């Protein structure tokens, strides 16, 4: 099993007294997160297809990192901005460090793929290269080429630098070096074949052995590339892919038409500067030279790899039928014991708050709530925020049905959700066509809060039923991400939710809420107040502690408040999945702070906060990470969980994470991560324990359920 501590730590000043020593660099900390994911791919104890899945995730993560984070830093350099980050690194210094760390990571990805390719072949999943094709397979490949590939793909000749085509971001291409002819003045000629996205990357071929055999699309194109250029002499080729800067934002405070403006952003990404050129290791040198010149790519931006390009595409192989032994044992989401399938969701929520912890518990009750609301004649209005949702969202369909049935439906669709803009634009238009009032977010801010409000007329008056969540309204990712849902009919939380929603959609000034807190108006200040409350209690000789589970910790103000708490003697336990700029364990600064990160089969996404508060135990769920972007440039929610059973359960969930000694890594003062060792203790894998606990609760509920015998009666004998 690889030791993450061997990886290069994020850059930071070596002196704990220097200002830069207080913070790790955000970008390098993110790369260490991706390293932890890669370490799962390298972990020989995991099933092979799960390892391949982790490898594909690291590749996808790195693609987005280059498009957004590296792209943004490049813009700063071009604008000659040298302002250092809180860790003291200038944009140029960050790019240099990122380049070195990324190359180290890519080398590990290549080695990991090579190992997995061999082991998967032994298990029956085989990649067949052109030189290894049998006569039968070669004939089948040629038939596919002639029948599909040749008909679909179109090579483009390039006669000069001014004719270099606009290459599609993240698409595979094959560049072909053709011998000079009489019209080229002796100069080499180049043609580029975009592989497109309409043909499958993995083409199935019959094999002599049982299992699954495939050929990569680019391998077929390279093998038969001469068919595109009859009568020409081919001197070389290169399979390549470019990554463009996608860090474009819209000044929506100046945009008169936000939807049109976001469509413009999507167009702008097509023309972004090349921030990375990936080329197969066997690339022809002349082709490579032409590409780097035409794309204005230096050696720092060039990545040559022995593994196939776009390893993220390997995710398609992880769902192959017939290879169940190469995957995790299924953990189907369980029905919450609080959910009675024979009762309406309004009745269930009327009895008391319901806490769901996904994906261990099913997301279906949230879907049921919205679908029942769409059909219920007593429901007057539905108000909901959609940030990211699925392609065939049942929630969107239910909202459309509700509007068609005359209910007052208002939906905030965040058009600025990065890389989901196109889908959200489509959903927004569809909802409008069905009579839904659609709000395109708030000028200057992203609406990231997760809430749905249902206003229902009941005999004793109007009741507001509310869902608060830490994750998106996406039934697909709800099976892959760990998130918390709170379903409540609390009068105070309902009033707060309506006031919050109406403040977003109208021109009203945000009001002081009874229970919740929101960004960007007061969420950071509320968190700091909670931290400082523990600090003051500890200074006064009282017990105090802070436990928090978040995805990222970057905000300097919150980090400094945590440092002050540590210096006062407050024990601070943090579970930070990804980026963490706080340096734990530094004497006289953060010696009372510990930070763990857990990477396992589910993506940790829930934000749960617990403050001792003199023994009163304040517990919250939140949509916000502790980052400036969430606290200053997004609309977020912090929601208290006051129901005793729900609060106790969230505290127990936090304890389960902090007890993990199988998948937990501990952040060290130098920025490296070390696995938490079980030693003589019983191994405790938090996600497995959480699932077993949910299953236990279901069994106990079934065992204690009172059995009622109800006889079938003959017609007419109902009495």
Rosetta blueprint (number, residue, H / E / L):
1 X L
2 X L
3 X L
4 X H
5 X H
6 X H
7 X L
8 X L
9 X L
10 X L
11 X L
12 X L
13 X L
14 X L
15 X L
16 X L
17 X L
18 X L
19 X H
20 X H
21 X H
22 X H
23 X E
24 X L
25 X L
26 X H
27 X H
28 X H
29 X H
30 X H
31 X H
32 X H
33 X H
34 X H
35 X H
36 X H
37 X H
38 X H
39 X H
40 X H
41 X H
42 X L
43 X L
44 X L
45 X L
46 X L
47 X L
48 X H
49 X H
50 X H
51 X H
52 X H
53 X H
54 X H
55 X H
56 X H
57 X H
58 X H
59 X H
60 X H
61 X H
62 X H
63 X H
64 X H
65 X H
66 X H
67 X H
68 X H
69 X H
70 X H
71 X H
72 X H
73 X H
74 X H
75 X H
76 X H
77 X H
78 X H
79 X L
80 X L
81 X L
82 X L
83 X L
84 X L
85 X L
86 X L
87 X L
88 X L
89 X L
90 X L
91 X H
92 X H
93 X H
94 X H
95 X H
96 X H
97 X H
98 X H
99 X H
100 X H
101 X H
102 X H
103 X H
104 X H
105 X H
106 X H
107 X H
108 X H
109 X H
110 X H
111 X H
112 X H
113 X H
114 X H
115 X H
116 X H
117 X H
118 X H
119 X H
120 X H
121 X H
122 X H
123 X H
124 X L
125 X E
126 X E
127 X E
128 X L
129 X L
130 X H
131 X H
132 X H
133 X L
134 X L
135 X H
136 X H
137 X H
138 X H
139 X H
140 X H
141 X H
142 X H
143 X H
144 X H
145 X H
146 X H
147 X H
148 X H
149 X H
150 X H
151 X H
152 X H
153 X L
154 X L
155 X E
156 X E
157 X E
158 X E
159 X L
160 X L
161 X H
162 X H
163 X H
164 X L
165 X L
166 X L
167 X L
168 X L
169 X L
170 X L
171 X L
172 X L
173 X E
174 X E
175 X E
176 X E
177 X E
178 X E
179 X L
180 X L
181 X L
182 X H
183 X H
184 X H
185 X L
186 X L
187 X L
188 X L
189 X E
190 X E
191 X E
192 X E
193 X E
194 X E
195 X L
196 X L
197 X L
198 X L
199 X L
200 X L
201 X L
202 X E
203 X E
204 X E
205 X E
206 X L
207 X L
208 X L
209 X L
210 X L
211 X L
212 X E
213 X E
214 X E
215 X E
216 X E
217 X H
218 X H
219 X H
220 X H
221 X H
222 X H
223 X H
224 X L
225 X H
226 X H
227 X H
228 X H
229 X L
230 X L
231 X L
232 X L
233 X L
234 X E
235 X E
236 X E
237 X E
238 X E
239 X E
240 X E
241 X E
242 X E
243 X E
244 X E
245 X L
246 X L
247 X L
248 X L
249 X L
250 X L
251 X L
252 X L
253 X L
254 X L
255 X L
256 X L
257 X L
258 X H
259 X H
260 X H
261 X H
262 X H
263 X H
264 X H
265 X H
266 X H
267 X H
268 X H
269 X H
270 X L
271 X L
272 X L
273 X L
274 X E
275 X E
276 X E
277 X E
278 X E
279 X E
280 X E
281 X L
282 X L
283 X L
284 X L
285 X H
286 X H
287 X H
288 X H
289 X H
290 X H
291 X H
292 X H
293 X H
294 X H
295 X L
296 X L
297 X L
298 X L
299 X H
300 X H
301 X H
302 X E
303 X E
304 X E
305 X E
306 X L
307 X L
308 X L
309 X L
310 X L
311 X H
312 X H
313 X H
314 X H
315 X H
316 X H
317 X H
318 X H
319 X H
320 X L
321 X L
322 X L
323 X L
324 X H
325 X H
326 X H
327 X L
328 X L
329 X L
330 X L
331 X L
332 X L
333 X L
334 X E
335 X L
336 X L
337 X L
338 X L
339 X L
340 X L
341 X L
342 X L
343 X L
344 X L
345 X H
346 X H
347 X H
348 X H
349 X H
350 X H
351 X H
352 X L
353 X L
354 X E
355 X E
356 X E
357 X E
358 X E
359 X L
360 X L
361 X E
362 X L
363 X L
364 X H
365 X H
366 X H
367 X H
368 X H
369 X H
370 X H
371 X H
372 X H
373 X H
374 X H
375 X H
376 X L
377 X L
378 X L
379 X E
380 X E
381 X E
382 X E
383 X E
384 X E
385 X E
386 X E
387 X L
388 X L
389 X L
390 X L
391 X L
392 X L
393 X L
394 X H
395 X H
396 X H
397 X H
398 X H
399 X H
400 X H
401 X H
402 X H
403 X H
404 X H
405 X L
406 X L
407 X L
408 X E
409 X E
410 X E
411 X E
412 X E
413 X E
414 X L
415 X L
416 X L
417 X L
418 X L
419 X L
420 X L
421 X H
422 X H
423 X H
424 X H
425 X H
426 X H
427 X H
428 X H
429 X H
430 X H
431 X H
432 X H
433 X H
434 X L
435 X L
436 X L
437 X E
438 X E
439 X E
440 X L
441 X L
442 X E
443 X L
444 X L
445 X E
446 X E
447 X E
448 X L
449 X L
450 X L
451 X E
452 X E
453 X E
454 X E
455 X E
456 X E
457 X E
458 X E
459 X L
460 X L
461 X E
462 X E
463 X E
464 X E
465 X E
466 X E
467 X E
468 X E
469 X E
470 X L
471 X L
472 X L
473 X L
474 X L
475 X L
476 X L
477 X H
478 X H
479 X H
480 X L
481 X E
482 X E
483 X E
484 X E
485 X E
486 X E
487 X E
488 X E
489 X L
490 X L
491 X H
492 X H
493 X H
494 X H
495 X H
496 X H
497 X H
498 X H
499 X H
500 X H
501 X H
502 X H
503 X H
504 X H
505 X H
506 X L
507 X L
508 X L
509 X L
510 X L
511 X L
512 X L
513 X L
514 X L
515 X L
516 X L
517 X E
518 X E
519 X E
520 X L
521 X L
522 X L
523 X H
524 X H
525 X H
526 X H
527 X H
528 X H
529 X H
530 X H
531 X H
532 X H
533 X H
534 X H
535 X H
536 X H
537 X H
538 X H
539 X H
540 X L
541 X L
542 X L
543 X L
544 X L
545 X E
546 X E
547 X E
548 X E
549 X E
550 X E
551 X L
552 X L
553 X E
554 X L
555 X L
556 X H
557 X H
558 X H
559 X H
560 X H
561 X H
562 X H
563 X H
564 X H
565 X H
566 X H
567 X H
568 X L
569 X L
570 X L
571 X E
572 X E
573 X E
574 X E
575 X E
576 X E
577 X L
578 X L
579 X L
580 X E
581 X L
582 X E
583 X L
584 X L
585 X L
586 X L
587 X L
588 X L
589 X L
590 X L
591 X L
592 X L
593 X E
594 X E
595 X E
596 X E
597 X E
598 X E
599 X L
600 X L
601 X L
602 X L
603 X E
604 X E
605 X L
606 X L
607 X E
608 X E
609 X E
610 X E
611 X E
612 X L
613 X H
614 X H
615 X H
616 X L
617 X L
618 X E
619 X E
620 X E
621 X E
622 X E
623 X L
624 X L
625 X L
626 X E
627 X L
628 X H
629 X H
630 X H
631 X H
632 X H
633 X L
634 X E
635 X E
636 X E
637 X E
638 X E
639 X E
640 X E
641 X L
642 X L
643 X L
644 X H
645 X H
646 X H
647 X H
648 X H
649 X H
650 X H
651 X H
652 X H
653 X H
654 X H
655 X H
656 X H
657 X H
658 X H
659 X L
660 X L
661 X L
662 X L
663 X L
664 X E
665 X E
666 X E
667 X E
668 X L
669 X L
670 X L
671 X L
672 X L
673 X E
674 X E
675 X E
676 X L
677 X L
678 X L
679 X L
680 X L
681 X L
682 X L
683 X L
684 X L
685 X L
686 X H
687 X H
688 X H
689 X H
690 X H
691 X H
692 X H
693 X H
694 X H
695 X H
696 X H
697 X H
698 X H
699 X H
700 X H
701 X H
702 X H
703 X H
704 X H
705 X L
706 X L
707 X L
708 X L
709 X L
710 X L
711 X L
712 X L
713 X L
714 X L
715 X L
716 X L
717 X L
718 X L
719 X L
